[in-house]
Amino acid sequence: MQTARFEQFNLDYVVWSKPASTTKQRKIHHVPISQEVVAIVRQRQLVVPKSNPWLFPGETVGQPVREIRRFWLKVQKDADLPDLHIHDLRHTFASLLVSGGASLEMIGKLLGHTQVQNTARYAHLAAEPVRMAADAVAQNLRQATRVIVGADDSGTQLSPVPVSATA
């Protein structure tokens, strides 16, 4: 993100095309971006001089920001999160995707992973949304299903009881 240029953002298609020279895979990575990112890029276009191509210009004219340590220390202090690391944001992003039900394949694409193994470390987080989905189905069934607890000799139902009452 430090070396992001305005020209890399297609705000009409809502995509950031990261050049191969900036990715581990040395391939162009087309990243879908949120409307919030679009708004940030547009806001930066208003405050960064037109002659500067960098989304986040550095102190040296014509160069991208180089040093973010002081900025990050201020963020940590202001948020009262002294143990938060920048890479934790990436992990949190992936964790939120998993907990929202996104597939590991989709998460890998967003993170720029080319190997499923790289994304697999988030797999343990995927169990919770699956469990929640199973619970939702069970709740629906619990509300709609009745169990026959007895019948007379002719097979006539004696007393329907909600499933939850028999559990």
Long-range contacts (C-beta under 8 A, 24 or more apart in sequence): 1-55, 1-56, 2-56, 2-64, 2-65, 2-66, 2-68, 3-54, 3-64, 4-54, 4-55, 4-56, 4-64, 5-53, 5-54, 5-55, 6-41, 6-44, 6-45, 6-48, 6-53, 6-54, 6-55, 7-53, 9-33, 9-38, 9-41, 9-55, 11-38, 11-41, 11-42, 14-38, 18-112, 23-112, 24-112, 25-112, 25-114, 27-114, 29-112, 31-110, 31-112, 32-110, 94-119, 94-122, 95-122, 95-125, 97-122, 98-122, 98-123, 98-125, 98-126, 98-129, 99-125, 99-128, 99-129, 100-129, 101-129, 101-133
